[in-house]
Amino acid sequence: QVLIESMQAPTGVSFPVGTWVIVDPALPIRDNAFVLVILEHAIDPMLRQITYRNATVFLQALHPQYPLIEYKEGHL
């Protein structure tokens, strides 16, 4: 269940607080896919959108207030 507004977008696709998200780990990860991740040293998982920029992979929140998180191998 989405507990914070990080995935609530001002327009377009949005996951408002209270939304239930069903995750299928069998689906391939691709650009713009939504993923559930647990960052190193974090307790709770977070929902983010995968964004590829050149050779770098980012985890992007839909709410503009939240920064991009660069994916680094072994830190998820």
C-alpha positions as CSV (number, residue, x, y, z in Angstrom):
1,Q,0.0,0.0,0.0
2,V,1.3,3.4,-0.9
3,L,1.9,5.4,2.3
4,I,3.5,8.6,1.2
5,E,2.9,11.0,-1.7
6,S,6.1,10.3,-3.6
7,M,4.3,8.5,-6.4
8,Q,1.4,11.0,-6.6
9,A,1.9,12.9,-9.8
10,P,0.4,16.3,-10.7
11,T,-0.7,14.9,-14.0
12,G,-0.7,11.5,-15.8
13,V,-0.1,8.2,-14.1
14,S,-0.3,8.5,-10.3
15,F,-0.4,6.3,-7.2
16,P,-2.2,8.4,-4.6
17,V,-1.7,7.6,-0.9
18,G,-3.7,4.6,0.0
19,T,-3.4,2.9,-3.4
20,W,-2.7,-0.9,-3.2
21,V,0.0,-2.1,-5.6
22,I,0.3,-5.7,-6.8
23,V,3.9,-6.6,-7.8
24,D,4.8,-9.4,-10.2
25,P,8.5,-10.3,-9.8
26,A,8.4,-12.4,-12.9
27,L,7.9,-9.4,-15.2
28,P,11.1,-8.0,-16.8
29,I,12.4,-4.6,-15.8
30,R,12.3,-2.2,-18.6
31,D,12.5,1.6,-19.1
32,N,9.5,3.3,-17.4
33,A,8.5,0.2,-15.5
34,F,7.4,0.6,-11.9
35,V,9.4,-1.4,-9.4
36,L,9.3,-2.0,-5.7
37,V,12.8,-1.6,-4.2
38,I,14.5,-1.6,-0.8
39,L,17.4,0.7,-0.6
40,E,20.5,-0.3,1.3
41,H,20.0,0.6,5.1
42,A,16.3,1.2,4.5
43,I,13.5,-0.6,6.4
44,D,10.6,-0.1,4.1
45,P,10.3,-0.8,0.4
46,M,9.5,2.1,-2.0
47,L,7.7,2.2,-5.3
48,R,9.6,4.0,-8.1
49,Q,9.7,4.2,-11.8
50,I,12.9,2.9,-13.6
51,T,14.4,5.6,-15.9
52,Y,17.4,5.0,-18.2
53,R,19.5,8.0,-19.1
54,N,22.4,7.1,-21.3
55,A,24.1,4.2,-19.5
56,T,22.8,5.2,-16.0
57,V,19.7,3.8,-14.3
58,F,17.6,6.0,-12.0
59,L,14.7,5.4,-9.7
60,Q,12.3,8.2,-10.2
61,A,9.4,9.3,-8.0
62,L,6.3,10.7,-9.8
63,H,6.0,13.6,-7.4
64,P,8.4,16.4,-8.4
65,Q,9.4,17.1,-4.8
66,Y,11.3,13.8,-4.6
67,P,14.8,13.5,-6.2
68,L,16.0,11.0,-8.7
69,I,18.0,8.1,-7.1
70,E,20.8,6.7,-9.1
71,Y,20.9,2.9,-9.2
72,K,24.2,1.5,-8.2
73,E,24.8,-2.2,-8.5
74,G,24.6,-3.8,-5.0
75,H,22.9,-0.9,-3.3
76,L,19.4,-2.2,-3.6
